[in-house]
Amino acid sequence: MVTGKYKDFWRQLYIMPFVAQPKFAFTFVVQVKWQGKKYEVEVDTTQPGEMFKMQLYSLTGVEPDRQKILVKGGQLKDDTSMSALGLVNGQILMMMGTAGELPKAPQQPVKFMEDMTEDEMAQALSIPAGLTNLGNTCYMNATLQCLKAVPELKQALDSLAGGMGQSDPRNNLAASMRQLYDQLSASSDGVPPLVFLQFLRQVFPKFGAQDRQHGGFMQQDAEECWNELLTTLDHALKKGDSSVVEQYMSGTMVTTLSTEEAPEEKATVREQMFRKLDCIIDKSVNYVAQGISKGLEQVIEKNSETLGRNADYKAVSRIARLPEYLTVAFNRFSWKASESVEAKIVKSVKYPLDLDVTEFCTEELQARMRPARQRVRDIDDRLAMERKLKAGKRPAQQEEVVVDPLPPFELDESLKADVGCNHSGVYELVGVVTHIGRSANSGHYMGWVRKEKGVGGPEPKSGADTRNWWYKFDDDEVSMVTDEDILKLCGGGDWHTAYVTLYRAKQLN
């Protein structure tokens, strides 16, 4: 976490604009030795020495004015152009300096993890690290925390070849995301996503837009960030003809177009990939399923060759393949011309912890998923029975609770062979990005991620009746809430409102 005078330093750095980058910036990687360790650091020849020092700060914790980096001609200065140093890929630099104040002797003896009890270890690793807000970057922080809930994505990033010195900036963005996730896993404090933000704005300059009225960087749209990141990762993580994004986070949609104005005209059918379902919001929509239905059945105007003019066509879409992770985006912003802003629709739209999207699938997919869908129902019924039986017994008797085994079932062979698909059509909520405020260009975003029970540390000791606990990521402030708190994010007022939800396929065991 950035504190003290460097909290102001970070703020000043990110309020001022980045140095404009040429279309083809030259980048490579050098190694910096410090206290017996080597760090791979990206060198962008369009940036000054100050930016290079800030990258080292994010890796080592050594504040820039404490850094002494030895280069040809002396020490690296803040205003030195990196292009003037004559550095080459793989070159080794030396850095001297200490990270903050010298450590004080601990009041209690240090206890290493191998000496901890199970409870002590759980407490030490209980709360994951947050991300520092670098000036209206909450949209990015919330997105990154929710995408981290997809372990297959993290595994693909870990296997990504190459570092951050590649010619394709999209690969550099993916590599910096891998490094950032590693930092989050190793830290208990807020992590400043400096390097990732730099590459994000290099690949997508719109995220570096300046607020001419108030100064600093403009607030950006979290859903747009989500979409752009998945597009980039789909490219960077592609192996052969597919990628983890295509396998686990993308589905197939079949859309049929027909018009009543020309009944004799043959309906056209097209198939395309999708990465999210839109929840359309109007006065009639009170539940997310209603909004999804509106998004899948729309009327569009297009040219009719039969009539020789434009006509209204009904577009009916049905899902032919469901991904294991399903994104549902709430269309909460609409253009308000009188104020020239993307105004927010604050209407309450309820969403469930368990979402069944079978009704939105093709009849053929529904038939193939039917056995697995029944299996999910059997599992849910069994868990409900176990909870009911345990609730009626004394603690000493709870271990004796036994229910009948689940009946056998046979998974459809085509679904079994489809890696990364949803077998049942039933999902469970694992992540939410929320927004508070009245327009897309203002307000604040937060991420809410489900914590698996018994994994990653202890849950709060309270009398809350909740099946799951959730991490609430308010930038670098992280706390825990209940299922009930998550369901209150449905809108209807000025509190945080669900904007992007991430669902995961329910398990069949």
C-alpha positions, 0 to 999 in steps of 0.5 A: 500500500502506498502511504506517507509522502509517496501517496501524494507522489502517486497522485501527482504522477497519475494526474499529469498525462503520460508522455505521448507515445509514438505509434511504434514504441520501442520496448525491451527488457533489462535485468536490475540487480538489487540485494542479491535478486534480479528483476526483469523490467520493461524499458520503454524508450519513449518514457523518462527515467522517472517512469522506469523508477516507478516500475522498480518501486512497484517491484521492490518497494524502494521509493524512487528518491531512494533508488541509485541506478547505475548507468553509463555516465553516472546515476539515472535521473528522473528526467533522463530519456531512456532512449539516450542511455544506449541500453540493450535487451537483457542488459544488467543494471545495478540498483542500490537503496532501501525499501522504506524505513529500516525494520524494527525488532518485532515485539513478538518472536517471528513465527514461520508458516511451517511452525503455525497451527492450522488456525494461525496459518488461516488467519495469516492468509485470510484476506486477499490483497487489493489494488491501489487506485492510481487516479480514477482506476477503480473501473480497472481494479474491480474488473481485474479482481473479478476476472481473477475468479476464473482460475483457468484464466490464471493458469493460461497466463502462467503458461504464457511464453515471453515477458513484457518486451515483445513486439505485440503490445497485446502480449505485453499487456497479458504478461503484465497481467500475469505479473500483477496477479502474482504480486496480488497472490504474494502480498497482503497489502494494496498493490499499485498496478502501475505497469499493467496500467501503462500497458493498458493505456498503450494498447487502448489510449481511450483509457488514458483520456484526460478530464479537461474540466477537473484535471487528471484522468477521466473515469472509464467504463468497467464493462468496456474495460472487461470486454477489451481485456477479454479480447486482448487475452483471447489473442495473447493466450491463443493456442492453435485455433482456440484460447482459454477465453474462447473455451471457458468464457465464450458461447455460440448464439444462433439468430433467426431473422424474419419479417412479417412484411414479406411472409414469403421471404425465407428466414435467414439464420446466422451463427456467431460467438458471444462473450456476454448476455445483455440484460436490457432494462426498461419499465417492464423489467424487474428480474434479470431473466426478463432483461436477458429475454428482451436482449435475445428477441429484438426488432431491427430495421434492415433492407429487404431484397424481396420488398426493395426497401427497408423493413422491420425484422424480428431477430430471435436468438438462442444459445447453441453452446454455453461457456463454463463462465457466463458474463451478464452485463446490465445495460444501465447507461443511456445517452442523455442529450440534454446533459451530454452524459451517459445517464444511469438507469437506477431501477432495481433489477433482481438477480439470483445467486443461482441462474438457470438459462436453459430457456434461452437455449436451442431445443437441441442443446436443452435436450443434451443438457437435460440429464446434467440439469436434473443432476444439479437439481438432485445435488441441490435437493441433497444439500438442502436436506443435509442442512435441514437435518443438521439444523434439527440436531445437536452439534454432537449428532451432526456428524451422524447425518446421512442421506441417500446417495445420488442416483446415477446419470450419464452425461451427453458425450458431445458435452463431455468432449467440449472442454470449457462448456456448461453441461447443465445450463445452471450457473452460480454467481461468483463475481459482481462489478458494481457502480455507484453514481449517476453517470458513466463518467463519474462515480465509483466501481467496486468488485465483489468476489465469492469466497469458497467455504473452507478455502483461503482462510477463515470466515468471519465469526458471526451469526450471519445465515449465509451459504457463502462469504464474499470479498468486497474489493473497494480498491485496496480496502478489502472486507467480507460480506454475506450473500444477503449483501450481494443480493442488495446490489440490485439497484433501486437507489443510490447505493452500489448497483450491479453492472457486470455479473460473472456466473460459473457453471454449477458442479455435477459432484 
